[in-house]
Structure formats: structure tokens, C-alpha cells
Amino acid sequence: METMYVCGATAVGKTSRALALARELGGEIVNGDAFQLFQGIETLSAAPSGEEMAAAPHHLFGVLEPGESCDAGRYSEMAGEVISEIHARGKTAIVVGGSGLYLKFLTHGASPLPRGDGKLRAELDAKPLEELFAELEKLDPVEAAQVDRHNPRYVSRALEICLLSGEKVSELRDSWAEKTRSIESGLKGVWLIRSRADLHERIAQRTRQMLFGGAVEEVAALDGVYGNWEKAIGVKEIRRLLADEISREKCEELIVFATRQYAKRQETWFRREKWLEQVRF
């Protein structure tokens, strides 16, 4: 049994594409959107409607309480278990979403490069660039020959990785690149693309439907509930609307702008995923 990925920017049409694939392949749909995991913000997060949910089995939609926290690692574990169960039933899993990091953890696993360390970073930032580069040359001459020696951020990060991991950053990256090529040879998915004008129009329509379809009431009902869900586009704008700080028209304008910016970042992310087949509308 296989897993199919349907990726793309917000409002591009991922849900309808996933449903079409589910009908064609007899598959089951798995959520790949960070905010559609949460209950109570179905309108705000543009989760599939009840009718769409009834058209095919859906998993990991509205499974977390708004006060819960979730990251890419936890999502990967939850989705991995669901996908294994779908495969055990002899079905195709169709993962649909636009949360690039969550999908990356699911498909590739976590990067072997260590996260930044605040204390070490402060120590490195206090040193002259020349001293940092000299230390990097000693620990990893291959990386030192490739890095932009005039960019403090690049030199510092390369040195930080060497010190935290106890390994050469060049070797870590080469090993990860080889693993990535092996993983991607077995992946199958599509990246849905629309023209900028078309996508912007769809974002504007969705935003209006969201505001008049219950998103304002969802945010109001979760007053005092804190968690990851608050990072969803529209929350801060709707809270300003509820506080009478802005008009509904201004709220709509701000959400449209923020959504367009987010869609642009999503497109940049998926452009780097060369294993995805591009599907243009």
C-alpha cells in the first residue's frame, strides 16, 4: 500500500483534489494542516465540511483540544500511526495539507542538525568573526572552504553545529543529503499551483466566507483558551474586531493580506521539494 501527498498553498484546492483521489483510489484522507488538528476552529482553519468528510474516511481533523500543544514531532508520530493503520486495511493513505514543516517531519524525519543553543550562541556572538572562522577551519576545513567567511551568521551556525554535535557539519549534511535522496525515491505526491491572480481571488473569497461563516464566533468562544491554535491566521485580527479596534472591512483586509503572505511562504517551501509533481490549474 502507498501514501500519496497532496500539498500546496492555502486556498489552492487541496481538499477537492484529495477527495477526487480518494474516490479514484479508494483511499483515506489524513490531515496535514497544523491548525485543522484542533477542535473548535473548523471555520477559521478551513477544515473540510461535514459533507466533504462524509465523502471519504478522514483522519486527524479536530482531534486536539484548543488548549493542547503540538509540534512537527508529535504530528509525525500521530500521522505515522494513522497511516500504518490505513495501510493495514489495504487502503491508500492520502495526506493533504500545506504545513511544510509538519509534512517534512512525516516524510523525511527530523534533521540530524542540532537546534541552536542560546548560551553557546551568545558566547560565539561575543567573539570576532576571524576567531570564529579560524576555529571552524580547525574543526571542519571542508565546511570552512564552502561557507561565506564574511557572513557571521553562517560561520557561527556552522561552528555551533560542530561544537554541539561533536561531528563535522559537512559530513552531517552529506549524510543527510544521501538519506534524503533515498527517502524521496520512494515518495509520491503533488504540489498544486495556481496563478497568483487566481490564488489571490480564492483567498479573498475564502476569507469573506470565513468571517461570515462562523470564524468570529469561534474565536469569541475560545476567549481565555491559549495554545497553538492562536497562531492561526485570523485570530489576532478577529480579536481586534471583537474589541472594536477595527471594522469588519479592515479585519477582512488584514486577514487577506496575511493569508497572501503565508501562501507565498508555502509556495517557496514546496518549490524546494523536488520530489513533488507540479500540477497547475
N, C-alpha and C positions, 0 to 999 in steps of 0.2 A: 504494500500500500504506500501511497505517496502523500506528500504535503505540497500544496500549491499556495503561493503567496500572492496576494492582491494588494499592491502598495500605491501610494500616490498622495498628492496634496489634499487638504480638506476641501470638500465640496466637488471633487473631480468626478465622482460617480462610482466609488469603490463598492458601495453596498449593492447596487444593481448589478454590477459585474460579478460580484461574489455569488449573488443569488442565481444568476444565469449559469455560472459554473457548477453550482450545487445541483441545479436541475439536470445539467448535461452529464455530470459525473456521478450523480447520486451521493454527493459529498455532504459534509457537515461543516458549518462555519464557526471559526474560532476568532474571538475578538483580538485585535492587535492595536487597539487605541487605549492610551493610558487613562483617559477620563471616562470612557464608556464602561470601565470596570466598576464604577461607583453607582450605587442606588441613589435615586432622588434627583439626578441631573440628566435625565434621559433627553429632555428637550435641549438643554444647554449644550450637551455633548453630541447632539445629532445622532443618537443611538437609533438602531433600526426600529421601525414602528411595530406594533403588535401584529399587523397584517404581514409584514416582511418576516418577522420572527416565526410566524406560523407556516411560512412557505418552505422552510428547511430547518433542521435542528441547529440551534445556536448555542454557543458556549462562552462563558466568561463575560457576559454582559450583565451589569448590575449585581455583581457578586460580592462587592465590598461595601461596608458601611462608610458614609462620608467622613467619619472621624478616623478611619483606618489610614495607615500609611502604606505606600507601595513604591517599589523601585524596580529597575530593569531586572535585577537578580530575582526578586520574588515573582515578578511576572513570568520570567523564563521558566521557573520551576512549576508554576501553576499551569502554564500553557503546555509545557512538555508532558505533564501528566495527562492532560485532556487529549492531546494529540495521540499519545500512546494508546489511550482507551478507544479512540476513534479507529485507529489502525487495527486494533484487536478485533473490532467489529467488522473488519474487512472494508472499511469506508475510506474515502479520501478526505483529508483534513484541508480546509480552505481557510487560511489565516488572512484576515483582512484588516487593514489599518494603516495609519500614517505616522505612528510614533516610532521614528527611526531607531532610536537607541534601544527601545524595548524589543523591536524586531531583530536588531543586530545581536543582542544577547541570546535571543532564541535560536537564531540561525548559526551564529559563529561562536557563542560563548563569550565570556569576559576576556578582555585584552590582558596579556601577561604583564603589561607595563604597570608598575605600581602607581597608585594615586599620589598626588602631591602631599608633602608633609610640611605643615606650617612652620614648625620650629626650624627644620633644615633649610627650608626656602628662605627664611629670614636671615639665617647665617650666610647663605650663599649670596643673597642680595647685598649684604654688607661688604662683600669682597670686590676688588677691582676686576673688571672683565678679563684683563690679561692673566690674572692669577687663576680665574676660573677655567680659562681656556688651557692654560698650562697643565692644570690638574686633570682636565678631560683628556688631553694628549697622552698623559701617563696611563690613565685607566682604560681608555678606548681610542687608540690612534686612528682606527678606521672611521669612527664616527666624527672625530675631530677634523679629519680631512674632508668630510662631507658637509658638516654643519656650517651655517653662516657665522663665522667667528666674530662678526661685528654686531650681531644681534644678541644682546644679553639674555633675552628670554629663552632663545633656542639653546644657547650654550649652558645656561643654568639648568634647564629642564633635562638636557642630556646628562649632565653631571649628576643631577638629583637621582635619575633613574639608576645610574651606575652605583651610586652610594647606597640607595635603598634596597636594590635587588642583589647587590654583590656580583652582578654579571655585567657584561658589556652590552650597552644598549644596541649596538649594531647587530650583535648576534641574536638578541631577543627579537628585534624587528625582522631579521631574515627568517628566523624560525617561525614567527607569527605569519609572515607573508606566505611561506610554504604551506603552513597549515590552512591558511585562508584559501589558497588555490585548490587544495584538496577538498575542502568543505564545499566550495562554490561549484565544483564539478558535479555535485550531487543535488544542487538546489534548483528549484523550478519556480518561477514567478513572473509577474508582470508589473510594470510601472506605468500607470495610466497618466496620460498627458493631454491637456487641452491648451488651446491658445490662451495667451494672457487675458485678452479681452473676454473670451468666453468664460474663463475661470472666475474673473472678477465679477461678471454678471451673476454667475451662480452663487458666489459668496454673498453678494448683496441680497439676492432673493432668499437665501437660507437665513441670513441674519434677520431679515424682516419677519420671516415665518417663525423664527425662534422667539423674537421679542413679543410677538402677538400670539404665540402658541403655548406659552406657559413657562418660559425661562425666567421671567421676572418673579413669578410666584415660587419657582423652585429655589431661587436664591434667597428670597424672603423667608421661606420655610426653614432654611438652614442657617438662619441668623444665630450666631453663637456656636456653631459647629465648625471646628477647624480641622484642616487636613489637606492632603494633596489636591483634592478637588478644587480648592480655592485658586489653584494656578491655571484653571481652565480659562480660555479667552471668554470674556464677557462678564466674569464675576465682579471684578473691580468696577467696571463701567456700570453694571446694573446696581451695584451698591451705591454708587454716586447718584443714580437715578432715584433709588428708593429714599435717599437722604435729601432729595430735592435740590441737589447741587447742579444737576444738568437736566435738560429736557430729554424727552424720549427721542427726538430727532438727533440731538447731539450724541446720545448714548448709541444710537444705531450707527452714526457716522464713525464714532471711535471704535466700535467693535468691527466694523467693516475694514477699517484701516489696519487694526491689529491682526485680523484674520488674513488679510493680504500679505502682511509681513511674514506671518507664520507660514503661509503657503509657499512663499519664496524660499524660506529656510528649508522646508520639506523638499522642495524640488532640488535644491543644492545637495541635500543629503542623499537622495535617491539617485542622483546623477553619478555619484561615486560608486554605486552598487552595480558594477558592470555585469553581474550575473542576471540581472532583471531584464526581461524582454520589454522593450518600449512599445506601448500601444497608444497611438494617437487618435483622438476623436476629431 
